[in-house]
Amino acid sequence: MTENHSAIENYSVIVIGGGQAGLSISWHLTQRGIDHVVLERDTIAHEWKDSRWDNFTLVTPNWQCALPGYSYDGDDPDGFMQRDEVYAFVRRYAESFDAPVREHVSVERALQGSNGGFDLQTSAGPMHADQIVVAVGGYHIPTIPRFAEKLPRNIVQIHSSEYRGSHQFPDGDVLVVGTGQSGAQIAEDLHLDGRRVHLVAGTAPRVARFYRGRDCVAWLHDMGVYDVSIEDQPGGVGKRENTNHYVTGRDGGRDIDLRAFATEGMQLYGRLLGVEDGVLQFAPSLEASLDAADRVAESIKDNIDAYIEREGISAPAEDRYVPVWRPESETTELDLATTDITAVVWSVGFRTDYRWLKVGAFDGEGHPTHNRGVTSVPGLYFLGLPWQHTWGSGRFASVARDAAFLADQIGLEISAAQSRNSAQSPNSAQSQNSAQSLHSAQPQSQMV
């Protein structure tokens, strides 16, 4: 139950969300001496602990974990932190500058104030802020298709955000739906744990882990790929709908090759269309999906080759990938009664949920409309969104740069507000009137 508080807390800035994005903007505001608070409905960085599986590992190398005023300082910069290490890293970051985070405070409603700024109703009582930064990411409500209700009741169903390990399921096969980053890695996790996996392949692209002696992320970083703004990307802001490439940082990092999984007994299918009378129905799209993912991986290698050639870099040659498996035929139906499938992991994404934010800053699908996190609503900003400005915006790679940009905007707005208040103050008005009177009293010959 929400506590009843009569006093309204006032802040120059309220940051909503205590993950790496909210902490990054808090660091900048702290450095500038701007009064603010970070509201976190749970605990700092809890998503890293609560929404990742036991064997979760970053897919980006540790050297890319650089937040404002704080960088990875471990002994394995080219390695990949595991779930608990990432959680501890972000927690230490908050402690490094004594971030003003109030945990277990949820924002139930936020709207523009009648006299400017924003009025917030929180679990700790009413608050007011001149400006707010929404740093809650873009993944809020797990998506599960309606036809999931038609699956037999004895089959355990969870969303990928709830997956922790194969120990959650009864003995038997597991169906994983979706091959984005989470789906592909969860399928691998189950496969390595000895489970027979049935994997429904989507349209996600893939990327090689290493190529010509280096991590592909390192090559792309040097090439400036992570610095290209979304406006300069093919398709422009439509890029925000794209799925990330699947790869893994597990065991020091490696490719995720669905074809190789198939040679080891994993069952692959095309897009899942629905369920009727216990029969799964698939589109005959598997081979096309595998080929498309490989084309993307090879095109990235083409770009790396061109960069090496252009810059005259000495790098070892490497043979290109050769598909190790192709489906002999496309499975379009699978009767669950003839399988040992006892569980399903739905890895088909999330929906946004900003129903608590009562402002006109969203498109018809509920996504924020913004330019680098700055909205058309004065004083309202977003941070930590996928493709907010560049490819790296939704992860450690570029959140520091995005936070610095918004901190500049916040500082400019504060300066502008101070100037407006100064111009409207009684003393200022009196001084202007006195100056005008003195000017009017001067001899005509001295007036220009």
PyMOL commands that set and color helices and strands:
alter all, ss='L'
color gray80, all
select helices_A, chain A and resi 20-31+46-50+62-64+83-96+146-150+160-162+166-168+181-192+216-223+225-227+230-232+236-241+250-252+258-263+286-311+336-338+391-394+396-424+426-440+444-446
alter helices_A, ss='H'
color red, helices_A
select strands_A, chain A and resi 9-16+36-40+66-67+70-71+101-103+107-112+118-122+125-134+141-142+156-159+173-177+197-200+210-211+214-215+267-269+272-276+279-282+333-335+341-346+350-351+357-358+380-382
alter strands_A, ss='S'
color yellow, strands_A
deselect
rebuild
show_as cartoon
